[in-house]
Amino acid sequence: MSMHRLRIGMVQINTTVGDFRGNTQRILQAIVEGKSLGADLLTFPELAICGYAQWYSASGVEVL
């Protein structure tokens, strides 16, 4: 039985809240770069497409 290696890359990008097109473009650029580095699988932050605003979590703490 032959073993195959799976090269996994973790991607961190700077997102802009609500900039779906811009964030998607940055994701696509990261995919091209990851592929050129030999990655078989890339992972992205959970809110990479829509962006994440730090003040969302801060306002939640105030409610608590």
C-alpha positions as CSV (number, residue, x, y, z in Angstrom):
1,M,0.0,0.0,0.0
2,S,1.4,3.4,-1.0
3,M,1.2,6.4,1.3
4,H,0.6,9.8,-0.1
5,R,1.5,13.0,1.6
6,L,-1.1,15.8,1.9
7,R,0.5,19.3,2.1
8,I,-1.9,21.6,4.1
9,G,-1.5,25.4,4.2
10,M,-3.1,27.8,6.6
11,V,-3.8,31.2,5.2
12,Q,-4.2,34.4,7.1
13,I,-5.4,37.4,5.0
14,N,-6.3,41.0,5.9
15,T,-10.0,41.3,5.2
16,T,-12.3,44.3,5.0
17,V,-15.7,44.1,6.6
18,G,-18.4,43.9,3.9
19,D,-15.9,43.9,1.0
20,F,-17.0,40.6,-0.5
21,R,-15.3,41.2,-3.9
22,G,-12.1,42.5,-2.4
23,N,-11.9,39.7,0.2
24,T,-12.7,37.1,-2.5
25,Q,-9.9,38.5,-4.7
26,R,-7.4,38.2,-1.8
27,I,-8.5,34.6,-1.2
28,L,-8.1,33.8,-4.9
29,Q,-4.6,35.3,-4.9
30,A,-3.7,33.2,-1.8
31,I,-5.0,30.1,-3.6
32,V,-2.7,30.8,-6.6
33,E,0.3,31.3,-4.2
34,G,-0.5,28.3,-2.2
35,K,-0.7,26.1,-5.3
36,S,2.6,27.5,-6.5
37,L,4.1,26.4,-3.1
38,G,2.8,22.9,-3.5
39,A,-0.2,23.0,-1.2
40,D,-2.9,20.4,-1.7
41,L,-5.3,21.9,0.8
42,L,-5.6,25.5,2.1
43,T,-7.6,26.6,5.1
44,F,-8.9,30.1,5.6
45,P,-10.4,32.0,8.6
46,E,-14.2,31.3,9.0
47,L,-15.2,34.9,8.1
48,A,-12.6,35.4,5.3
49,I,-15.2,36.3,2.7
50,C,-17.4,38.8,4.6
51,G,-14.7,40.1,7.0
52,Y,-14.7,40.3,10.8
53,A,-15.1,43.4,12.8
54,Q,-13.4,43.3,16.2
55,W,-16.0,45.7,17.6
56,Y,-18.7,43.0,17.2
57,S,-17.2,41.0,19.9
58,A,-16.5,44.0,22.1
59,S,-20.1,45.1,21.9
60,G,-21.1,41.5,23.0
61,V,-19.0,41.8,26.1
62,E,-20.8,45.0,27.0
63,V,-24.1,43.2,26.8
64,L,-22.9,40.6,29.2
